[in-house]
Amino acid sequence: MVKHNKVFLLLGSNIEPRYSFIKKAEERIAEEIGEIVQSSEIYESEPVGFTADILFLNRVLLINSILSASNILSIIHKVEKELGRKRSPLGYLSRTIDIDILYFNNDIINTKNLTVPHPRLYERKFTLLPLVEIAADYINPVLDIKNSKLLELCTDSSKVSKYKN
């Protein structure tokens, strides 16, 4: 029997057309990674770690996948590149699409290329709000705390609100 992995992904975009980039990324994820079981509302948020004129759109997806975490990471990088993502060694930049693995089952992964749960997940309201919407009771395997409690404890004061398309 094939093992199905429960994967939480965060999508983000702050280059127009932001909404289209989110939707295209969702289509590619469904085609190549697995079934989208659940998705949060889309949230709009200020950039964190840099300044930009355009706010981010963010959404969390729950995926059912037979792929390994490393295979998913490879596909994510391919999809980001296809959608025009430019990476910089200088730090954060505006981007067409950013896709992060937040959780992979209850696994703790620490490799050169991948850290799961996402290491800054608990610091970011733009991640926690949509995550709590679809997985409030999911327990972070490193911190042993529910996502809803992580949101309560989050000190991020950036503005995050539901997107009105």
N, C-alpha and C positions, 0 to 999 in steps of 0.2 A: 504494500500500500504506500502511496506517495504521501510524504509529509507536507502539510500545508503550513506555511509560515505566516504569522500575523505581523505585518509591517506597517509602521506609522511613518508617513512622509510629510514633510512641510514644503510647500511650494511658495515661492515669493517672486514678485516682479515689480520693478519701478521704472521700466522704460516702456513708453507707449508703442503699441496698444497692450497695456498691462493685462487686461482681462483676456484678450485673445491669446497671449502667451501662456496664461494659466490654463485655459481651456485646451490649447494644443498640447501642453505638457501632460494633462490628464489623459488625453486621447492616446498619446504615445505610451504612457505608463500602463494603461489598460491593454494595449496591444502587446507590449513586450515584457511587462513585469507580472501582471496578474489582475484579477478582478478587483475593482474598486467596490468595497463592501459598504463603506460609509464615507461621507465627506462633510466637513464643517461648512458653515457659511463662509463667505469671503470677508476678510477683515482688512481695513485700511490702517496703516501705521506709519509713524515717522521712521526714517532711517535710524539705525542704531550703530554707532561707531564711525559715522561719517555724515556729511551734510549733502543733501540733494534737493532739487526743486520739486521733484515728483515723489509723492508718498508711495509706499509699498502696498501691494495687495498680497495677502497671505491666506492660505487655506491648508488645512490638514486633511490627509486622506488615510483611510485604513485599507490596506491591500491584503488580499489573500494570495500568496505566491508560493510556487514550488521551488523558486530559485534561492540560492544562497545569498547571504548578505554581500559578499564580494562580487557576485554576478550582478546583483541589483545596483551596487555602486558603479560598476562599469557601464551599465545601461543608462543610469542617471547622467553620468558624464557625457555619454554619447548624445543623449537627448538635449542636454544643456548646450552642447556644441552645435547641434543641428538647429537649435532655436536662437543661435547667435550669441551665446554667453561668452564674454571675454573675461579671462582671469588675469589678475595682476599680482606680482610679487610684493607690491607696495601696500596691500591691504584691501579694505572694502571699497567697492565701486558700485555705481548703479548697474543694474543687470536686467537683461531680457527675461531670464528665468534662473532661479536658484532652487535646487531640490536637495533637501537634507533628509537623511535617515534619522528619525527620532528614536524609534524603538524597533527591535527585531526580536519577536517573541519576548521572552524574559531574559534574553541573552545579554551578557556583558562581553563586549568585543573591544580589544585594545591592540590594534595593529598599526603599522606605519601609516597606512592609508585610511583607516577607519576606526572611529571611536563611537561605540553605541553602549548605552544611551548617549544621545548627542550631548557633548560636554557642557554646553552653555544653555541647554533647554530650560533649566530652572531659573535662569537669570532674565529671561526674555518674555515679556508680556505678549508680544506679537506671536509667539509660539504657544504659550500656555493657554491663552483665551480660546483659540480654535481647538486645541487639543482637549481641553476640559469639556468643550461642547460635545465631543463624541466619545471621550474616554475619561470621565471625571474620576472613576474608581480604579483606573489602571494604576498599578503600583510601580514606581520607578525602581528597578532591581538593584541599583547602586545605592540610592538613598533610602530605600524601603519606606517611601512616602507616596501617598496617592497624588495624582496630578492635581486634584482639587485643592489639596493642602499646599502643594508647591505654588499654586497661583496665589493662595492666601499669603504665603510667606515671601512672595516675589517683591523686591524693592524697586523694580524698574518703574520709573514714573513717566515713561514716554506715552504719548497719546495713541490709543488703539480703539477703533470703533468698527461696527459692522458696516460693510460697504453697501452703499445704495447705488446700484447700477442704473 
